[in-house]
Structures are given as structure tokens and as C-alpha cells.
Amino acid sequence: FTAVMLSKRLELSNVMINFYIILLFCSAVIVLIRKDLTRSTIIGGVLFGIIYFISFYILNRLQSINNWFILDGLERIFILNVPLYELLFAILFGAYWGNLYEVFFGYRFKTFKR
């Protein structure tokens, strides 16, 4: 909802640009509040980005899903026929979403001694 309102306010042609801004901002706030989640944020973003990239690549080989996307206001940069903005969204989403449980419930990772 916030991204749609921001898009209308700034008169941007594509709502996805706002999603990038919001996800980056929320991930940064999580890291600033909980410094112990920095590593988890990076790993979550990279792993989800890899899974999303592989899934998108396989689905795009089976059926051209690039035709479904609106590319107005976004760069037309592709990596193995996967849009760069989709990969960026996956990384930012994984970085944000991967830590929400720990943030909301105040859980901390334990270190085990060997």
C-alpha cells in the first residue's frame, strides 16, 4: 500500500521502483536496530536471490514470462533472460523478509561452542 501511495505522490511510472526503496529502507532499519542480524540479512538476500533467479530462469525457459511484465520506467537489462530488476527485487525481499520473525519476537541466534 505504501509503495502505491509513494508512486502516486512522486508520479513514478512503475510501482516496483518504490518497492525497491521501501525494501532497502526496511532492511537498513533492521540492520541498524539489530546489528546481530547483519550477516543473516546478507545471507537471506543472496540465497533468496539465487533461488528466485533459478526459478525464474527455468520458468522462462518453459514459457516466456518476460512478456507479462511492464517494463516502463525500468532498465531493460537481462541476465540469462532474467530481468535485472526482478533479481534486485528478490535480493531485497529476501534480505527484508528473512529477519522479520527474529525482529518481531526478539529472538537471537545462539552460538554453540565446540
C-alpha positions as CSV (number, residue, x, y, z in Angstrom):
1,F,0.0,0.0,0.0
2,T,2.8,2.4,0.9
3,A,4.6,1.8,-2.4
4,V,1.4,2.6,-4.4
5,M,0.9,5.8,-2.5
6,L,4.5,6.8,-2.9
7,S,4.3,6.1,-6.6
8,K,1.3,8.3,-7.0
9,R,2.9,11.1,-4.9
10,L,6.2,11.1,-6.8
11,E,4.4,10.4,-10.1
12,L,6.6,7.4,-10.9
13,S,5.5,5.3,-13.8
14,N,6.3,2.0,-12.2
15,V,5.4,0.9,-8.6
16,M,8.3,-1.5,-8.5
17,I,10.8,1.4,-8.0
18,N,9.0,2.2,-4.8
19,F,9.2,-1.4,-3.6
20,Y,12.9,-1.3,-4.1
21,I,13.2,1.9,-2.0
22,I,10.9,0.5,0.8
23,L,12.6,-2.9,1.0
24,L,16.0,-1.3,1.1
25,F,15.0,1.2,3.7
26,C,13.3,-1.5,5.9
27,S,16.3,-3.8,5.6
28,A,18.6,-1.0,6.6
29,V,16.4,-0.2,9.6
30,I,16.5,-3.8,10.7
31,V,20.3,-3.9,10.5
32,L,20.6,-0.6,12.4
33,I,18.3,-1.8,15.2
34,R,19.7,-5.3,15.4
35,K,23.3,-5.4,14.4
36,D,23.4,-9.2,15.1
37,L,21.2,-9.7,12.1
38,T,23.6,-8.1,9.6
39,R,25.0,-11.4,8.4
40,S,21.6,-13.0,8.3
41,T,20.3,-10.1,6.2
42,I,23.0,-10.5,3.6
43,I,22.8,-14.3,3.5
44,G,19.0,-14.3,3.3
45,G,19.1,-11.8,0.4
46,V,21.7,-13.7,-1.5
47,L,20.1,-17.1,-1.0
48,F,16.6,-15.9,-1.9
49,G,18.0,-14.1,-4.9
50,I,19.7,-17.3,-6.1
51,I,16.6,-19.4,-5.6
52,Y,14.4,-16.8,-7.4
53,F,16.9,-16.5,-10.3
54,I,17.0,-20.2,-10.8
55,S,13.2,-20.5,-10.6
56,F,12.7,-17.5,-13.0
57,Y,15.2,-18.9,-15.4
58,I,13.5,-22.3,-15.5
59,L,10.0,-20.9,-15.8
60,N,11.2,-18.5,-18.6
61,R,12.6,-21.5,-20.5
62,L,9.3,-23.3,-20.3
63,Q,7.2,-20.3,-21.1
64,S,8.2,-16.8,-21.9
65,I,7.1,-14.9,-18.8
66,N,9.0,-11.8,-19.7
67,N,6.0,-10.8,-21.8
68,W,3.9,-10.5,-18.7
69,F,6.0,-7.7,-17.2
70,I,5.6,-3.9,-17.6
71,L,9.0,-2.5,-18.3
72,D,8.0,1.2,-18.4
73,G,10.4,3.2,-16.2
74,L,12.8,0.3,-15.7
75,E,16.0,-0.6,-17.4
76,R,15.9,-3.4,-19.9
77,I,18.9,-5.3,-18.6
78,F,18.8,-9.0,-18.6
79,I,21.0,-11.7,-17.1
80,L,20.4,-15.1,-18.9
81,N,17.0,-13.7,-20.0
82,V,16.1,-12.8,-16.4
83,P,15.3,-9.1,-15.8
84,L,17.9,-7.5,-13.5
85,Y,15.1,-5.6,-11.7
86,E,13.5,-8.9,-10.7
87,L,16.7,-10.2,-9.4
88,L,17.2,-7.0,-7.4
89,F,13.7,-7.3,-6.0
90,A,14.3,-10.9,-4.9
91,I,17.6,-10.0,-3.1
92,L,16.0,-7.0,-1.3
93,F,12.9,-9.0,-0.4
94,G,15.0,-11.9,0.9
95,A,17.1,-9.5,3.0
96,Y,14.0,-8.0,4.5
97,W,11.7,-11.0,4.9
98,G,14.3,-13.4,6.3
99,N,14.7,-11.5,9.5
100,L,11.1,-10.4,10.4
101,Y,10.5,-13.3,12.7
102,E,13.6,-12.5,14.8
103,V,12.8,-8.8,14.8
104,F,9.2,-9.1,15.9
105,F,9.7,-11.7,18.6
106,G,13.1,-10.6,19.8
107,Y,14.8,-13.9,19.2
108,R,18.6,-14.0,18.9
109,F,20.9,-16.6,17.3
110,K,22.8,-18.8,19.6
111,T,26.5,-19.5,19.2
112,F,27.4,-23.1,20.0
113,K,30.8,-23.9,21.5
114,R,32.6,-26.9,20.1
